[in-house]
Amino acid sequence: MQPTTFLALTLLATSAIAALDSSFHGAGAVGMPHRRHHARAEAGAAKRAKCKHTSTSTTTTSSSTWVAPTTTSSADDSSSTPSGDSGSSDGSDGSGSGSGSSDGGSANTASTPSGEQSGALAGITAFLGDNTGNIGSWFRTDSSSDSTNGRSWCQLNYEDSWMGTAIPVGTMIDSFGGDSLAAMQAYCGLEIQATNPANGNVVTMYVVDGFDMTWVLTPGAMDMTIAAFTALYGSFDDNKDTVVQNMSWEFTGNRNPAYAYDASG
C-alpha cells in the first residue's frame, strides 16, 4: 500500500470516530445518566478516584445566581413553577440499568408498597425513609471529564449553580419495572433534605440527574452539583477525592416543577 493511501485511510477513520463520539455527547443526547469515575473504598474510608481525563481548567462558574424555588407537595405542580421556568413533557424515553455495589449505607428500596404514598411521592417505592451511611460526591454539569454535556437524564439543561443531585439511576428504573420514562417522571424534581454528620449542615436539593450504577459505592450514594456539594460539605477544593462520608438524606414529599422531567423543554 502506498504511504499516501495509508495516511488517507487513517485520517478517514479518525474523522469517523470523532463524529461518532460527538453523536453521543452532543446537546441532543437523550436519556443517558451521567457517568463518574470512582475508586474502590480503601481501609474502610470511601474515596473517589480522579476522572480518567485530567483537566487544567479552573472550576466552571455560572453567570446566573440560583434562587431557592417554590416547592409543592401537590400532584399538580403547574402553579408553582418559578418565573422564567416552564414545565413540559414530550414523552421522550431514557435508559439505564444495572445494580451498584454496596460498601455499607442504606437505601430503602421497597419499604412502602406502591400506591400508599400520595402527592409528589405517589408511586415511589425506592429510597423512602432515611437513607444513611452514604457517600456524597460532586460533578460538573457540562464537562467531558465528567461525561456530562449540559443535558441531564431528567432532560434538563442544568448548571453547576443549581442545588441539584443525581441518585442511583438503576434503582430508580428498577423500581418502575425497567420503565425509564416512568422513573424519570416520578423521581425528577423531587426535593431532598441531605445531612452531613461531620459538620451538621442540612441542605435542600433536588433530583436533576441519574447516577450511573457503575460508579455507585453505597446504595444511596449521591453525586451533587458543585453548588449543592459546596453547601453540604462546607467548601469546594476541586478534588475528586473530597467526598461527604456517612451522609444521610430523605425525600421531603415535595417536588419542584422547575426540575421535573423535561421541564427545560
HELIX and SHEET records of a PDB file:
HELIX    1   1 PRO A    3  HIS A   25  1                                  23    
HELIX    2   2 SER A   78  SER A   80  5                                   3    
HELIX    3   3 GLY A  119  LEU A  121  5                                   3    
HELIX    4   4 SER A  144  ASP A  146  5                                   3    
HELIX    5   5 VAL A  169  ASP A  174  1                                   6    
HELIX    6   6 SER A  180  TYR A  187  1                                   8    
HELIX    7   7 MET A  213  TRP A  215  5                                   3    
HELIX    8   8 ILE A  226  TYR A  233  1                                   8    
HELIX    9   9 PRO A  257  TYR A  259  5                                   3    
SHEET    1   A 7 ASN A 131  PHE A 139  0                                        
SHEET    2   A 7 MET A 222  THR A 225  1                                        
SHEET    3   A 7 GLY A 164  PRO A 168 -1                                        
SHEET    4   A 7 VAL A 202  PHE A 211  1                                        
SHEET    5   A 7 LEU A 190  THR A 195 -1                                        
SHEET    6   A 7 VAL A 244  ARG A 255 -1                                        
SHEET    7   A 7 ASN A 131  PHE A 139 -1                                        
END                                                                             
